[in-house]
Each structure stands twice: as C-alpha cells, then as structure tokens.
C-alpha cells in the first residue's frame, strides 16, 4: 500500500505536475468528484485488504486476494502508459515492484495449502 502512496507522492516532483493539478487535471483526467472518488477507492482497497486478510475465512480470503491482485496488475501497468522516456527508470522500478508484489500475492493465494476442517 505504501508503494502506491510513495509513487504518487514522488510524481509530484515531475516538472509541471503540480501546475497541472492546480489547473484541474491529473494525467488526462479532470480533478472533479468522479476522479476523487475513484482515487479514494483505489487507495482504500489496499488498506482494506490488510484488514480483510486477517479477518476473512481462508477460502474467502484466497478468492478475494486472487481477484484484487488480478485487477490491480493492469491498473499498475496503466499508470506508466504515456509517461515520457525520461522517467522510464522511476516508473519502471515502481511499476515493476508493484507487479512483482502483486504476482507474489497471486502465487501465494493460488498455492496456499488447503486444509479440510
């Protein structure tokens, strides 16, 4: 979860990023109520996954982890689309780490030992 926050925070240091935010756009999206709601949802899901992973029954937890990690991989890759080549290392490293962590979650959830009650 912190990786998402730090990547977004560090993106503020790109030249012109804050100017675009002040003008009402983030990437190509207008910063209106819909954008804020979607951004909050994307940040809330990793936060909730920490709680849900410790409280849900094993079978449900496995399914939720498989679904959420599968949905977040394309979101992570989309974040780097259209970025200038000068930020290739920053986005390559950050998106690479996100995808590796999500792949680890997928593998762990998929291969988690199943026990009968």
C-alpha positions as CSV (number, residue, x, y, z in Angstrom):
1,X,0.0,0.0,0.0
2,X,2.8,2.4,0.9
3,X,4.4,1.8,-2.5
4,X,1.3,3.3,-4.2
5,X,1.4,6.3,-1.9
6,X,5.1,7.0,-2.4
7,X,4.9,6.6,-6.2
8,X,2.1,9.2,-6.3
9,X,3.9,11.4,-3.9
10,X,7.2,11.3,-5.8
11,X,5.4,12.0,-9.0
12,X,4.7,15.5,-7.6
13,X,8.4,16.3,-8.2
14,X,8.0,15.9,-12.0
15,X,8.2,19.3,-13.7
16,X,4.7,20.7,-14.5
17,X,2.8,18.0,-12.4
18,X,1.8,20.4,-9.7
19,X,0.9,23.1,-12.3
20,X,-1.4,20.6,-14.0
21,X,-3.0,19.7,-10.7
22,X,-3.6,23.4,-9.9
23,X,-5.1,23.7,-13.4
24,X,-7.5,20.8,-12.6
25,X,-6.1,17.8,-14.4
26,X,-4.1,14.8,-13.3
27,X,-2.6,13.0,-16.3
28,X,-5.5,13.5,-18.7
29,X,-8.3,13.3,-16.1
30,X,-10.2,16.3,-14.7
31,X,-9.9,16.5,-10.9
32,X,-13.6,16.5,-10.2
33,X,-15.8,14.5,-7.8
34,X,-15.6,11.4,-10.0
35,X,-11.8,11.4,-10.1
36,X,-11.5,11.9,-6.3
37,X,-13.9,9.1,-5.7
38,X,-12.0,6.7,-8.0
39,X,-8.7,7.7,-6.5
40,X,-10.0,7.2,-2.9
41,X,-11.4,3.8,-4.0
42,X,-8.0,2.8,-5.5
43,X,-6.3,3.8,-2.2
44,X,-8.9,2.2,0.1
45,X,-8.7,-1.2,-1.5
46,X,-5.1,-2.0,-0.4
47,X,-5.9,-0.6,3.1
48,X,-9.0,-2.8,3.4
49,X,-7.0,-5.8,2.1
50,X,-4.8,-5.6,5.2
51,X,-7.8,-5.9,7.4
52,X,-9.7,-8.4,5.3
53,X,-6.6,-10.7,5.0
54,X,-6.5,-11.0,8.8
55,X,-10.3,-11.4,9.4
56,X,-11.8,-13.3,6.5
57,X,-12.1,-17.1,6.5
58,X,-9.3,-18.8,4.5
59,X,-11.4,-19.7,1.4
60,X,-12.9,-16.3,1.0
61,X,-9.5,-14.6,1.7
62,X,-7.9,-16.6,-1.0
63,X,-10.6,-15.7,-3.5
64,X,-10.5,-12.0,-2.6
65,X,-6.7,-11.9,-2.9
66,X,-6.8,-13.6,-6.3
67,X,-9.5,-11.2,-7.6
68,X,-7.9,-8.0,-6.2
69,X,-4.4,-8.8,-7.3
70,X,-5.6,-9.7,-10.8
71,X,-7.5,-6.4,-11.1
72,X,-4.6,-4.3,-9.8
73,X,-1.9,-5.6,-12.2
74,X,-3.5,-3.8,-15.3
75,X,-4.1,-0.7,-13.1
76,X,-0.4,-0.6,-12.2
77,X,0.7,-1.0,-15.8
78,X,-1.7,1.7,-17.0
79,X,-0.1,4.2,-14.6
80,X,3.1,4.1,-16.6
81,X,1.4,4.4,-20.0
82,X,2.1,7.6,-21.8
83,X,4.9,8.8,-19.5
84,X,8.0,10.4,-21.0
85,X,11.1,8.3,-21.5
86,X,13.0,10.5,-19.1
87,X,11.0,8.9,-16.3
88,X,11.5,5.3,-17.5
89,X,13.6,4.3,-14.5
90,X,11.2,5.8,-12.0
91,X,8.1,4.2,-13.5
92,X,9.9,1.0,-14.5
93,X,11.1,0.4,-11.0
94,X,7.9,1.5,-9.2
95,X,5.5,-0.4,-11.6
96,X,7.9,-3.3,-11.7
97,X,7.9,-3.6,-7.9
98,X,4.1,-3.3,-7.8
99,X,3.6,-6.0,-10.4
100,X,6.2,-8.3,-8.6
101,X,4.4,-7.8,-5.3
102,X,1.0,-8.5,-6.9
103,X,2.4,-11.6,-8.7
104,X,3.7,-12.8,-5.3
105,X,0.3,-12.3,-3.8
106,X,-1.3,-14.2,-6.7
107,X,1.2,-17.0,-6.3
108,X,0.8,-17.2,-2.6
109,X,-3.0,-17.2,-2.7
110,X,-3.1,-19.8,-5.5
111,X,-0.6,-22.2,-3.9
112,X,-1.7,-21.7,-0.3
113,X,-2.3,-25.1,1.3
114,X,-5.9,-26.2,1.6
115,X,-6.9,-27.9,4.8
116,X,-10.2,-29.7,5.5
117,X,-11.9,-28.9,8.7
